[in-house]
Amino acid sequence: MPLVLTDEDRAELAGWLEGELRWLAERARIVLACAEPGSGVARVAAELGSTRMTVRKWRRRFATFADLVSTVTTFADPLATGAARERAWDPATRTWQAT
């Protein structure tokens, strides 16, 4: 089942493809590819030259945070490379706060 993205999510993810941060561009490519009809983990991994584990990880993280105020902001957290940490995005200060 493909991910469902809002127009705002698609626009922001597309902007990340042009940015200087390779890790963020990779995440954006994975999520955008997973949102295409007929996309599967193995297909996306093969098309992007990634691993199925990496595609599953970022697809799951994006889907998990879809109910938050700003999925793309959460997804762009540079610390979100390993296990989930106990912290929350504070939109007032635009920083991550320990919870």
Beta strands, then each sheet from edge to edge (+ up, - down):
strand 1: 87-90
strand 2: 95-98
sheet 1: 1+ 2-
end
